């Protein structure tokens, strides 16, 4: 179904942990990569890998995230996120994810995404919005 989306396909991206990606609740000295920001960066890396390998008019949405955030990455450090397709089952895609900063591994886990037809999804959302407006 998706000839270019195969087990073992992998991509890595390096990001710089900027202020918007950090927590601030422990003060400036403890400003580190926030887990929600890490998850967002993982989702974007996985989506981009899939999007480059599926037909136009399709996209993917996240359905599961399972990560262990293993170590703190300080403001200004670089983190490299690696995503690898571990399973393709129809429209369901599972990716192994890992991340490291310049000192140590910071994350390990998996992310599941589902390939969707954009037009069909938009129609389902219009129908749901109509139902919600009637409620």
N, C-alpha and C positions, 0 to 999 in steps of 0.2 A: 504494500500500500504506500509506504514512504521509503522508496529505494535509497535515498541519501541519508536517512535517519536510522543508523544501525548501531547495535551494541558495540561499545568500544570507542565510538566517536567522542572526542574530547576537545575542550577548549579551556584556555586559562585567560584571566584578565587580572591586571594589577590596578589597584585603586590606591589613592592616597587618602588616609583617614582625615577628613576635614572636620571642622567644628560641628557642622550639621549632622555628622554621623556619630557624634559622641554623646555620652551621658554628661550631665552637669551637676547632678544632685549631690555629689561627694566633693565638690569644690574643683577649682582649676587644676590643682596638682594631680587629681585623680580622673581627669577627663580622658576616657577611653572609648573605643569602638563599641557602640551600643548594639546589643543583640538584635533588636528590631531592624537596625540599619544593615547589619550583616545579613539578615534574612532577606531584606529587600535587594541587596546586591547579589545574593545567590539567585533569587528569583529572576532578576534581570539577566544574569549570565545564562541561566537555563533557558529562558524564553528566547534569547537571541540565538542560542545554538539551534534550537528547534525551528525558529522562524526562518532561518537561512536555508532550511532543508525541506520545507513543506510548500505546497502550492499557494499562490496568491489567493486571497479571499479566506484564508484560514489563519488561525492564531492559536495560542495555547493559554490555558488558565491553570493556576496552581490549585491543587486539591489536597496535598499533604506536605508538611515540612517536618522533618525529624533531624534535629542537629544537636550536637553537644558543643557548646561554646567553651573551649578548653583553656584559653589564656587571653589576657588583656593585651590589646594593641593600642598604644598611646597615640594621641593627637599628633599628626604629622608623619607618622610611620606609613610605610606601604604594606599592603596586604595583597596576596595573590590568591584568587579564588579559582579553583579548578573544578570543572563539571564534566562528568563522563556518563554517557548513556549506558545504563546497565540492563534495561529491559524496554522493549517496545511490544505492546500487546494491543493491536488495533490502534485506537486513538490515545491510549494510555501510555505515557512515557515516564519511566523511572530513571532518575539520574543520581549517581553517587556524587557527593560534593565534599570538598575539603578546602581549607584555607590555611595559609601560613603567613606570618609577617616576616620581617628580616631576621628574626631571632629564633622563632619556634612555630610549631603547628598551633593554630588557634581554633580550628573547627573541623568537625568530621560528621558526616551524616548522609541523608538522602532527601530528595525532593521529587514529588510526583506531580506531573502536569497532564492535562487532557487537551487534545487538539480539538478545536471547535471551528465550525463554519461561522464566519462573522455575521453574514446576513441572517442565518437561522437563529443565531443567538440574539441579534437585535430584535427579531420578531417575537421571540419568547419573552424578552424583556418588555416590549411594548404591551404584550398581553398581560403580563404580571402587573405592570403599571396601571393598566385599565382596571384590573381586579382590585388593586390596592386603593385606587381612587373611588371605587364603588363601595368599598368597605367602610 
